């Protein structure tokens, strides 16, 4: 966008301010505006000197102010009312909004044009300025407060979906408890622009505030923060996977708040199209809150502490996180997030602690959490306590009881909610528990067949010499020079692998990669098999999972997994019922692929298949192999479209994978786990070249360690810490493949 940004780069400023006793005052508003204005250095400024990346305030509902404005129109607000702040450049949209309210048993009792001063705007912001109205809504029949809140949420989601093609229509807030004032404003101009904020009767008890520094998306009025429930400083690197996983989970959701019909109307629109990573996080967090999920559990579900490699963590707390991980993946990336649902307000830091969050508790009962000290002038003798959140910590405030909750308080509350340890002990198993001699055997393939398959899958002498043998020797990937001067696969005269058309993405601008070696405590390849059940309830069924320490399987743990899926085996459990599918074909690859996918879909729906095993071992001179990556990607998409993805795990038995890049591709496009049989047999062949009875344990262990290390490195380049957050992310640039192949 022309001349929009200055040359410096930083990251967003954010914070929250609250009266611990929940007492509304105009002073709280003034303090919030002051705090926001002192974060101007954290956002970019356009060449006009006034258009910013966006700033805003999410305020507790100023009831006395709203009642005053209603009286000016001769209206007395009822006890139950909500206010929608609406952005739109088309007045017809307000009529559609009214119709949507009516269809959900709501009535509009008044509207008001929000008074603004356009002199506070720069040229770019002025050119894109929407009409800003407040719409006051009440129930059209007797309903509880909870039902009223539910209808407000449903109405907003449906009108957003109806008008999704109108880029200028947006509802910053629609609530009984909060209201949003935001836009493409400099934080120093927000009070000047929104004249409401100058009124002494505008009194609040809490506020989230945010100064945006735009990185992943260009500035728009609707992308200014805070959103409806959060203000986020950072980037969600795993957002593509998170969006996919939200859709996956929707296949199993049942709600105690909404009817089945209402829920089906919501599920297709949990996430808004064309929004930023922060907005998607807000959409999902808000969905959990609208369905009655505990505020602190919701926060910890999307932004968990690093528990996988924390042996000294309280076992009960660890059990809570492990249980939660069975149905939620971390929204991974540098993040400091302030959030509220009207009853609670809090701030949580990501597992790496890559965004600052500092707090002050004052003697006059104020809580301030911000990106930095100095945003508010507080006398030293008024400070009761100051500190900072460490990586993975959370701090909150119960606005009803007036209790400040530190990270330990929240942890103690969460771990005591349910008997998580008991549920895990009774239902969760690790594949390693059933193996006496891991890493000791490989596939039996005779020499001629091995050489033929190596030629077919392009495991050349060069690959063995430069890729496989270094991993075998050192337990890590070979060290090479930076850069890649080989021709792009589409232009190469040599036989190339399907995976060569894919290039890894990496973190850029304010978005730091992770050092997977020095920060290994936050990294995890922990992989689970089994169904994803209803995320809106807590019960023992969620803990019914098979787990592996890595998505890279060897012969022994693959065998255990298949035993759990074999109806003839004593270990059989219907949750893991398995069936193997050949990915080879004789002719007409496209139709063969579709026929294969149709067969799998039918088996999942009608025969209860839960572990889908894709196998290319029967490739030969008569049968060619459909690229495994193509099968995985197509199957993943079809399962999602058929609302079956949450039921299944996808395991690939393939000769295609012989390095970390290929492994990352399989996982990034939806595979749950990989058994690289041809790589392991090649390793065994190298080890036993001179001694047919040589022990394979150390060599196979080194090979898997090398692949694991390579996966961690690829994930960390995108700033993602857990394989669960990387799976389904498709974080690759595709160069040289036809659009039809990519789209399907």
PyMOL commands that set and color helices and strands:
alter all, ss='L'
color gray80, all
select helices_A, chain A and resi 26-37+40-42+63-72+92-103+118-120+123-127+145-162+187-193+195-198+221-223+239-252+260-267+277-290+295-302+315-324+380-382+407-415+420-427+431-434+447-456+461-474+489-491+498-501+520-522+540-543+555-564+574-576+589-607+628-641+645-647+660-668+677-687+697-717+723-726+739-743
alter helices_A, ss='H'
color red, helices_A
select strands_A, chain A and resi 13-19+55-60+82-88+106-113+131-139+170-175+178-183+206-211+230-234+335-340+344-349+358-362+366-370+383-388+394-398+403-405+429-430+502-504+527-529+546-548+578-582+584-585+611-615+624-625+649-653+673-675+732-734
alter strands_A, ss='S'
color yellow, strands_A
deselect
rebuild
show_as cartoon
